[in-house]
Amino acid sequence: MLNLATLNANPWKAAASDPDSWHATTFERADELLCALPPMFIPHGFVVMEPIRHDDRGRAVYLCVVRSCGNMWVRELAIEDTPAAVVALRQAP
């Protein structure tokens, strides 16, 4: 699911409010996140390398930032879930 309503919202808060969706954010906010903590670069984006929380399986969950369809998107993801989620985002209409 894609959420464009959060475009100008705080990306951390938007992703936490609905962690199963990608949330649009601005390029400026994405740049702030890039500079906040050391990133781990992934295809088309990066992961902010400080865990936000742990999921029900005990895996660390991070804020993932990806460029797709002319927007920047954020979502909370475990590292091992990131590749499939990014592929799905980039294939979304």
N, C-alpha and C positions, 0 to 999 in steps of 0.2 A: 504494500500500500504506500502511496505517496501523499504527502501532506504539504500543500503549498501555502496553507493558511499561516504557517509559522515562520514565514520568510524573514521577518524583522525581529523575531523573538530570540531570546537567549538560547543558543543551540543546546547547551547542557540541559536546561530545564525542559525544552521541547522534547528532546530525545528521552528524558526520564519519564515524562508524562505519558508517552506511548512508545515503549521501546521496540515494538514489533513493526514500526513504520519508519520509512525514510522521511525526514523533515527538511524542507528547503531552508537554506540560510543564505546570507549574503557573502560575496567574495571577501568583504572586509572582515566579517566575523570568522570566516574560515582562516583568513590570514592571522587573526588574533590567536586562534587555536593552534595554528602551526607554530607560532612563536611562544606559546605558553609553556610547553614542556617538550622534551625531545620527542620527535615523531618517529614512527616506523613507517617508511614509505611502502605503499602498495600500488598496484596498477590503478591509475586514475585518481589517486588520493593518498591519504595517510591515516594512521591510527594514533591518537594521543596516548602516549605510553605511560599513563598512570591509571590503574584500574578504578572504575567508577563504583563498582560493586562486584559481587559474585553471584552467579546464577544458582538455580536450584540443584545443579549438578556440582557446585563448588568451583566452577571455572571462573576465572577473572573476566570481567566484561569491561570493554573500553569504548570510548567515543570514536567512531569511524567517520571520516570526512571524505567525500567522493565527489568528483565533478562528472556530471552527466546531463545531457539534454540542455546545455547552456546554463545550468544552475549548479550550485554547490549543495550537497545533501549531507545530513548527519543522521547517525543511528547508533544505538548501543549494540555492540556485538562482541562475542567471544572471538578470539583470534581465529580459531578453526572454522567458525561460521562465516567469516568475512569474505572469502573468495566467492562462494555461492551467492551470498547476498548482493555483492557488487555486480556479478553477472546478471542477476535478476533485475536489479535497478537499471542497468544499462540497456536491458531488453524491454523495459516497460514502455508503453506507448506515451 
